[in-house]
Amino acid sequence: MSTHFPNGVTNVTKESTFGDLKEMVPNKYTTFWADFVTPADLGSPSVNAAAVSCNMWDITKVDSGGDNGSIVSVTDGAGGLLTITTDDAENDGVALQSKVEPFNIDESKETFFETRLKVGDPTQTDWLCGLAIKDTTPFAGLSDSITFKCDDGSTAIRLVSETNMSGSIVSASVTAVASMSDDTFVKLGYHFDGFSNIKVYADDVHVGTVSVVSGTNVVTDEDMAPIVAILTGEAAANTIVVDYIAAMQEK
């Protein structure tokens, strides 16, 4: 049974500007939410990866054949779906990254990230999803990021936190977040506690914790943006389907 608050509920003190507001105040968190319910959630009705951008996302493609066969679109499915289909040469692919970098990890702010996605043939793809510094070549190595990754030739998902603050990339990781099955959704999430730990979740189960140190293996000097990217690992098109991407950080 639902709990009802007919007189309202709030998350601020009575003395604040919004003390008499009868709903939660949104200024507590910076929130990114992409649910891909309508084509407008992508930024335009249909985006061929030959384009370099749309309203909401910067789009980068890798296309060895030059035929611009990769496709990015919002497709039918429960909850709304983003579907990215690569072109059909090995290491063809697409990366989408938010046009702005609204998140900056520091030691005082809790940060949350979650996505739900599936890959047609995870053994034959490289993919990543999470928060990262803006980068048009993410598979060449992200200098600053906290992302989930799965490599070509493997179905094992990793959570990797990496930073370039000291001049060379240093990372910490959870290497066995989950194992992917063909065309099967998995929910992935992490929570940085604002101090020294990143808790990692798969299908709403806590599967591991990464211990991080500011300036060593967690990025604190760069702004980051949500990113999802895929490369095919064979001479055939492969697909990643994303239900949603969510990120929240204390202000």
C-alpha positions in Angstrom: 0.0 0.0 0.0 1.3 3.5 -0.8 2.3 5.9 1.9 0.5 9.2 1.6 1.8 12.6 2.7 -1.2 14.9 1.9 0.5 17.9 3.7 3.7 17.4 1.7 7.3 16.3 2.5 10.6 18.1 2.2 14.3 17.6 2.5 15.4 21.1 3.8 15.1 23.0 7.1 12.1 25.2 7.9 14.4 28.3 7.8 15.6 27.8 4.3 14.3 29.4 1.1 12.2 26.3 0.3 11.2 25.6 3.9 7.5 25.8 3.1 7.7 23.9 -0.2 5.6 20.8 0.0 7.9 18.6 -2.1 11.5 17.5 -2.3 13.9 20.3 -3.3 15.9 19.4 -6.4 19.0 21.5 -5.6 20.5 18.8 -3.4 21.8 16.8 -6.3 23.1 17.3 -9.8 21.1 14.7 -11.8 21.5 13.2 -15.2 18.7 11.0 -16.5 18.5 9.6 -20.0 15.6 7.1 -20.4 15.3 7.0 -24.2 11.5 6.9 -24.2 11.1 9.2 -27.3 13.4 10.1 -30.1 13.8 13.6 -28.5 15.6 11.9 -25.6 18.4 11.1 -28.0 18.4 14.7 -29.3 17.0 14.2 -32.8 14.6 11.8 -34.5 17.2 9.4 -35.9 21.0 9.7 -35.9 23.2 8.0 -38.4 26.7 7.7 -36.9 28.1 9.6 -39.9 27.0 12.7 -37.9 29.3 14.0 -35.3 26.7 15.3 -32.9 23.1 15.7 -32.0 21.3 18.0 -29.5 22.2 16.1 -26.4 25.2 13.8 -27.3 28.5 14.1 -29.1 28.7 11.1 -31.4 32.0 9.6 -32.5 32.3 6.7 -35.0 35.0 4.4 -36.0 34.4 3.2 -39.6 37.2 1.5 -41.5 35.2 0.9 -44.6 33.9 4.5 -45.0 30.3 3.4 -45.6 28.9 5.0 -42.4 26.9 1.9 -41.6 26.7 2.4 -37.9 23.3 3.4 -36.6 22.2 5.2 -33.4 18.5 5.4 -32.6 15.7 5.2 -30.0 13.9 1.9 -30.6 10.7 0.1 -29.4 10.9 -1.8 -26.1 9.6 -1.7 -22.6 10.8 1.5 -20.9 12.3 2.9 -24.0 15.6 1.8 -25.5 18.8 3.3 -27.1 20.1 1.0 -29.7 23.6 1.4 -31.2 24.5 -0.9 -34.0 28.1 -0.9 -35.3 29.2 -1.2 -38.9 30.5 -4.6 -40.0 34.3 -4.4 -40.1 36.3 -5.4 -37.1 36.8 -2.5 -34.6 34.1 -0.4 -36.2 32.1 1.3 -33.5 30.3 4.3 -32.0 30.7 6.3 -28.8 28.1 8.7 -27.3 29.0 11.2 -24.7 27.0 13.9 -23.1 27.8 17.3 -24.6 28.6 18.8 -21.1 30.7 17.5 -18.2 28.5 18.1 -15.2 30.2 15.8 -12.7 33.4 16.3 -10.7 34.4 13.8 -8.2 35.9 15.2 -5.0 36.3 13.8 -1.5 33.3 15.4 0.0 30.5 14.5 -2.6 28.7 11.2 -2.9 28.3 10.2 -6.5 26.0 7.5 -8.0 25.8 5.9 -11.4 23.6 3.3 -12.8 22.7 1.8 -16.2 20.8 -1.2 -17.6 22.0 -2.6 -20.9 22.6 -5.7 -23.0 24.9 -6.6 -25.8 24.0 -8.9 -28.7 27.3 -10.8 -28.6 29.5 -9.7 -25.7 32.3 -12.1 -26.5 32.8 -10.3 -29.8 32.6 -6.7 -28.6 34.4 -4.1 -26.6 32.1 -1.8 -24.7 32.1 0.7 -21.8 29.6 2.8 -19.9 30.0 5.3 -17.0 31.5 8.7 -16.3 34.6 10.0 -18.1 36.4 13.0 -19.3 35.4 14.1 -22.8 37.2 11.9 -25.2 36.6 11.1 -28.9 38.8 7.9 -28.8 37.7 6.2 -25.5 39.0 2.8 -26.5 42.5 4.1 -27.0 42.5 4.7 -23.2 40.5 7.1 -21.0 42.8 9.3 -18.9 40.1 10.0 -16.3 37.0 7.9 -15.7 34.9 5.6 -13.6 33.4 3.1 -16.0 32.1 -0.4 -16.5 34.1 -2.2 -19.2 33.9 -5.5 -21.1 36.7 -6.5 -23.5 36.5 -8.4 -26.8 37.1 -12.1 -26.2 35.6 -12.0 -22.7 32.1 -11.8 -21.0 33.5 -10.5 -17.7 32.5 -6.9 -16.7 35.0 -4.8 -14.8 34.5 -1.5 -12.9 37.6 0.7 -13.5 38.5 3.9 -11.8 41.4 5.7 -13.4 43.1 9.0 -13.2 46.0 10.8 -14.9 46.6 13.3 -12.1 50.1 12.1 -11.4 51.1 12.2 -15.1 50.6 8.5 -15.9 47.3 6.6 -15.8 46.7 4.8 -12.5 43.7 2.7 -12.0 41.8 0.5 -9.4 39.2 -2.0 -10.4 36.7 -4.7 -9.5 37.4 -7.4 -12.1 34.4 -9.7 -11.7 31.3 -7.4 -11.5 29.2 -9.7 -13.6 29.3 -12.1 -16.5 27.4 -11.2 -19.6 25.1 -13.5 -21.6 24.1 -12.9 -25.2 21.3 -10.4 -25.6 20.5 -10.4 -21.9 20.0 -7.2 -19.8 22.2 -6.5 -16.8 21.8 -3.6 -14.3 25.2 -2.1 -13.3 25.8 0.6 -10.7 28.3 2.2 -8.5 28.3 4.5 -5.5 31.3 6.7 -4.5 30.9 7.4 -0.8 32.7 10.8 -1.0 35.7 9.5 0.9 37.6 6.4 -0.1 35.3 3.7 -1.4 33.4 2.9 -4.6 30.7 0.3 -4.0 29.9 -1.7 -7.1 26.5 -3.4 -7.8 25.1 -5.8 -10.4 21.4 -6.4 -10.6 20.9 -4.6 -7.3 23.5 -6.9 -5.5 26.6 -5.4 -3.9 29.4 -7.4 -5.7 32.6 -5.5 -4.6 34.2 -2.4 -3.3 37.1 -0.4 -4.8 39.4 1.4 -2.3 40.5 4.6 -3.8 42.8 7.4 -2.9 42.4 11.0 -4.1 45.0 11.9 -6.6 46.1 8.3 -7.0 43.4 6.1 -8.6 40.2 8.3 -8.5 39.9 11.4 -10.6 39.3 14.6 -8.7 40.7 17.3 -11.0 38.6 16.8 -14.1 35.0 17.2 -15.0 33.3 14.1 -16.4 30.3 13.3 -18.6 28.2 10.2 -19.1 29.5 7.9 -21.9 28.5 4.7 -23.6 30.6 3.2 -26.4 30.9 0.0 -28.4 33.4 -1.6 -30.9 32.7 -4.8 -32.8 35.4 -7.4 -32.3 34.7 -9.3 -35.6 33.8 -8.6 -39.2 30.1 -8.4 -38.4 27.8 -5.8 -36.9 27.2 -5.9 -33.2 24.7 -4.1 -31.0 24.4 -2.6 -27.6 21.0 -1.7 -26.2 20.7 0.7 -23.3 17.5 1.0 -21.2 18.7 4.1 -19.3 21.7 6.0 -18.0 21.5 7.7 -14.6 24.0 9.7 -12.6 23.6 11.8 -9.4 26.0 13.8 -7.3 25.7 15.9 -4.2 26.0 19.6 -4.8 
